[in-house]
């Protein structure tokens, strides 16, 4: 399967479009060297950061290691991320996708946990307790840089909703991989059958993008 078949543009809701327009407004074309950051650029960066936090939410979630984190501040901010959705009772697509992420880890090498991060988000908080999430994660041997998230139903429902993945029935959850560079505002969606190698290529391309400060 070629990369073009796996790499599709995201259809964005109105709030996300507004966010992306704001993100795009803070960017300049890449040049050989970044210009010094002006006070105006600092203000624009601050507004962009505030808009992203407001959209994605900064709700509290819990990692598979039991650490309480803020979704935007601790998981997304300034990072290149791959987001995928799971529930621990799934024996089909979600489990197969999680295995792909396990295979993806060595392909990223030391960039995993440094400038590329993997984020697996539960869509079934009622059953995906910390204990169940920790056991599920352990089966895939996550390295530093790969985080499984669970938490309260209300917080996870909001986070999933903001990512275009809120479903009453966990079995109906979306199966796409969502890849994004929070610094450049560049997001892409990969199909569920995308290979680990193709995901690695896309993540490295995103991580190598440069944002020129104003």
HUVEN-V492928 format. One record per residue. N is the residue number from 0. RES is the residue in one small letter. SS is DSSP state (~ for helix, > for strand, _ for the rest). PHI is phi in whole degrees, -180 to 180 (NA if undefined). PSI is psi in whole degrees, -180 to 180 (999 if undefined). Layout:
N;RES;SS;PHI;PSI
N;RES;SS;PHI;PSI
//
This chain:
0;x;_;NA;127
1;x;_;-83;167
2;x;~;-64;-36
3;x;~;-59;-38
4;x;~;-69;-25
5;x;~;-95;-13
6;x;>;-112;110
7;x;>;-125;155
8;x;_;-79;148
9;x;_;-84;137
10;x;_;-86;116
11;x;_;-101;144
12;x;_;-76;166
13;x;~;-56;-45
14;x;~;-62;-37
15;x;~;-70;-38
16;x;~;-59;-44
17;x;~;-61;-43
18;x;~;-63;-46
19;x;~;-64;-37
20;x;~;-63;-40
21;x;~;-67;-42
22;x;~;-61;-46
23;x;~;-63;-32
24;x;~;-66;-19
25;x;_;-93;0
26;x;_;-105;150
27;x;_;-123;159
28;x;_;-59;151
29;x;_;-66;141
30;x;_;-130;175
31;x;_;-64;-34
32;x;_;-140;146
33;x;_;-78;140
34;x;_;-74;155
35;x;_;-57;146
36;x;_;-81;125
37;x;_;-91;164
38;x;~;-56;-36
39;x;~;-63;-43
40;x;~;-62;-40
41;x;~;-61;-42
42;x;~;-65;-41
43;x;~;-64;-43
44;x;~;-61;-40
45;x;~;-65;-43
46;x;~;-66;-39
47;x;~;-62;-45
48;x;~;-62;-43
49;x;~;-65;-39
50;x;~;-66;-42
51;x;~;-65;-43
52;x;~;-63;-41
53;x;~;-65;-39
54;x;~;-74;-56
55;x;~;-72;-17
56;x;_;78;157
57;x;_;-122;39
58;x;_;-69;155
59;x;>;-80;131
60;x;>;-131;173
61;x;>;-124;131
62;x;>;-79;167
63;x;_;-65;-14
64;x;_;-93;1
65;x;_;88;10
66;x;_;-90;132
67;x;>;-83;127
68;x;>;-132;160
69;x;>;-94;133
70;x;~;-61;-51
71;x;~;-76;-53
72;x;~;-61;-43
73;x;~;-98;-21
74;x;~;-110;-39
75;x;~;-105;-41
76;x;_;-51;126
77;x;_;64;17
78;x;_;-113;162
79;x;>;-98;123
80;x;>;-129;152
81;x;>;-116;124
82;x;>;-109;133
83;x;>;-140;159
84;x;>;-116;143
85;x;>;-148;164
86;x;_;-143;145
87;x;_;-69;-21
88;x;_;-83;-9
89;x;_;-71;132
90;x;_;-113;5
91;x;_;-120;-106
92;x;~;-60;-50
93;x;~;-60;-40
94;x;~;-67;-41
95;x;~;-64;-40
96;x;~;-67;-39
97;x;~;-64;-36
98;x;~;-64;-37
99;x;~;-61;-41
100;x;~;-66;-35
101;x;~;-61;-42
102;x;~;-70;-25
103;x;~;-70;-31
104;x;~;-53;-53
105;x;~;-66;-24
106;x;~;-71;-25
107;x;~;-87;-17
108;x;~;58;-139
109;x;~;-78;1
110;x;~;-77;-23
111;x;>;-67;124
112;x;_;87;-6
113;x;_;-108;-60
114;x;_;-130;4
115;x;>;-133;135
116;x;>;-133;142
117;x;>;-106;134
118;x;>;-131;117
119;x;>;-109;122
120;x;>;-115;128
121;x;>;-69;142
122;x;_;-110;7
123;x;_;-136;66
124;x;_;-63;-24
125;x;_;-63;-36
126;x;_;-105;-25
127;x;_;-85;71
128;x;_;-67;171
129;x;~;-58;-43
130;x;~;-61;-47
131;x;~;-68;-40
132;x;~;-66;-41
133;x;~;-63;-43
134;x;~;-66;-40
135;x;~;-63;-47
136;x;~;-62;-43
137;x;~;-58;-33
138;x;_;-64;-20
139;x;_;-109;7
140;x;_;50;60
141;x;_;-67;136
142;x;_;-91;166
143;x;_;-54;130
144;x;_;111;-10
145;x;>;-117;118
146;x;>;-120;131
147;x;>;-99;134
148;x;>;-119;133
149;x;>;-132;-169
150;x;_;154;-164
151;x;_;-69;153
152;x;~;-61;-44
153;x;~;-64;-41
154;x;~;-70;-44
155;x;~;-67;-37
156;x;~;-60;-42
157;x;~;-66;-45
158;x;~;-62;-46
159;x;~;-63;-39
160;x;~;-61;-45
161;x;~;-65;-25
162;x;_;-95;8
163;x;_;76;30
164;x;_;-136;25
165;x;_;-82;125
166;x;_;-138;139
167;x;_;-64;-40
168;x;_;-101;116
169;x;~;-56;-29
170;x;~;-67;-15
171;x;~;-99;11
172;x;_;-64;156
173;x;_;-68;150
174;x;_;-117;11
175;x;_;-73;159
176;x;>;-97;131
177;x;>;-110;119
178;x;>;-116;136
179;x;>;-152;152
180;x;>;-111;109
181;x;_;-70;-20
182;x;_;-79;-39
183;x;_;-96;-16
184;x;_;78;15
185;x;>;-92;119
186;x;>;-123;141
187;x;>;-135;158
188;x;>;-119;130
189;x;>;-111;144
190;x;_;-68;157
191;x;_;-62;-25
192;x;_;-88;6
193;x;_;-60;137
194;x;_;-77;161
195;x;~;-60;-39
196;x;~;-65;-42
197;x;~;-68;-40
198;x;~;-60;-42
199;x;~;-61;-44
200;x;~;-60;-45
201;x;~;-66;-41
202;x;~;-65;-41
203;x;~;-66;-38
204;x;~;-61;-44
205;x;~;-63;-43
206;x;~;-67;-27
207;x;_;-85;-6
208;x;_;-65;146
209;x;_;-117;137
210;x;_;-104;127
211;x;_;-93;123
212;x;_;-77;146
213;x;_;-85;999
//
